[in-house]
């Protein structure tokens, strides 16, 4: 090397610095790629994405190749810079070469290319893969040896390179964050729907069912005239049919099947029983994502929710689950919800039996959902007794006044959403 002209050594040094920048930028670009966009491009036959996907199947080998090349050119550049410095400055040039080469490599081979690659990973990684893929094949034995030693050390800590691909899988919570931060790429309404779909696994049938006390159904012990009146005035298309109480369920009747006898005013209980569908029972704790699939497989639209003893506790429909995803089907929930009555002063009179989750979803309130399912239950849990009318308290910061009570609980409350403070904390007055 002593016979090589200084000008040629300078050209080689310049080339080595460029190569060092190439390896540094390639490493950052490869690691900064969006893995999900990469998979999308690869499925659409994007050649650059396919090359990069192949390299990233074993990131340990890719990193081994890049670091092997980077360290080689950096060490060689250091040796050449030392020779040039000795020729020009003598022994004092060693210190000068060390300082200058450190700054040059830091700026032009590390910081600048890595920053560029972090900002535009695809522009760096895709072209770089054209060079790195054949290099990996050429130097595979050396890369394999280096990785074999390094992976042996990693296995001592129970870390396996083969599991690297699994690390890119998103959990449900991470996927929620991705959806919420999608910005203008997804409309706000669609983001809300996607998050609601993901949240189905956290919500159970018990959270959205119509409670047993509010179930509308047909009692076969009633007179035919009373049953006919129910059929003609019902707001539902399907009704449970029972004897004495809901636990003695006989089946589910679709009102369409009774149109003819109702129209002819000739209802017959025997015919009603013959038209019943077999009831479909589901456990209270069934997550909604699973129940949605169950409805589809069973080709059902309505189910009776039972507890661990087999007692019926409520009713859930396919529409209830769909509303968890798309929201209420009405434009003015307060006007159409018989449990909520807006007042002129901005407060709301609310039925104590109202479901808390329904209130939060339809009115955009933030009442706690981790305990009792109804407003009555929430108030009684907080006060630990049935309050007297006129009692005031705060629930999750909302001013609440007890308007009417019964022997068994709170019947009507007045809630002022505008007076809310310290959200998320229950306080009492």
Steps between C-alpha positions, in 0.01 A plus 500: 500500500806723546548504123150626429490874420342722765241625252384143436484431874292815539257376234476161670438673835221708345342185355523321835325790674219478244476124556484554875214744449328247273516225763388733782209641300397151382485372856281787620283492187435127529412521869287815460271354234131468579463122508131508410547731204791279394278190505235685302751603233650152486155345446451745213817371330720800583848366425684720747256405778537131412880521521488682833240257640732211410792667678291582809384142545827451689598843632794349689664405169423838344645688797800266502572578135456876544718519811761276343523732200481817707772397742724382218483828306535710817811313614649511152419871477674556832814321378512696173435832678791423735734429206402824324542699824847352562608592149376856531554588869727235642424342837286797601268404217377193690311718747376731226381203289322347796313821583414593141397149398278471810321823409469407133363153572269632771351767272514350151485128577275487807283797591414631150425163329314361802288814532421489130411131524278557804309772314474310170552130578349367177720720279807363673405139579356398162805604290738371769340156479627470142856500640444329835322190371785385272757603765325275749524208260871563435599543862242257643756260654671783691168655601372159610809445718467842664125447558555149635732637769275802576181291506666252731557783746139619461366152571662518841242772571217300336486734200442335161543689170231280343245672724583845365209491257255442784619819667341703220152363570267760648301442814140620519600807701778586254260461210257738672780756524582456130135556406459801729816663363417433135409866465349608169570162339182368666193713568409566861181296473682202353771524765232492767340195339831315470585567864150385598556172316825448690323585825242224451737257669489714816120523514277212608139410434416612853622853420251561218206265565149615577461413872245241602286760676460694174429206272187523290345161434179302464365303794303199379292520818354830384174507309500483121369856492797624706745305284342641185537851639868436568560369151332800337668765715850355540792707370711185458501242220588212732366434849574233760201285590476346849270372771480686832853646477788523259682199652222280364576600145305325224673657202538809285223621271564697182205737463501455124381142548193627685394763247214295358329406830558850637355655185197271518468563873499124548795430725537145628750411772560159348597656169719750684687216671546318168668807352754535781872481429719310743664742747873558469693538829840661550711556815507848649878526477525423128716769329317683224753411230434132570123550525495680166656192343258276690202691362638456150569128537167429668316731258327669793422861577389472862630312805410467867785565741526255791712500815701212644183347648317504167261778601413749228638843581436691180477505124755598236447553128721525195395864467634570851845379394489693172417817693817444702688532171315768304330685786135571554280487193318821607623855450368642827550239774350712774182556300450133407613337823206463735739482797648848436298820517686827425394800706498868409786578742737254327454219752356156428243293685614139474337172595701330773486171309690653206804305388818697571673384184200606292503844666871546435474393138189697407570816702883496487522501880773332703324325785703209645424166331722271707238432768118495499330495161215741580486855632294380797766239585778755470329743738415232757854360488639845567256599778470144640126552554186608317506882520212732574362727224693827493837338580784651295831341411765495231570197281823522298475877547139528377253674736215256567178563692267220609151592380293190573560170678313178574538238771746316279715773354537831319227562243590840354807724523594840363849525350676819393774422243603867481598500869751221469843543659800278574406234243556140591464543877191432707419757762204560726334799658 
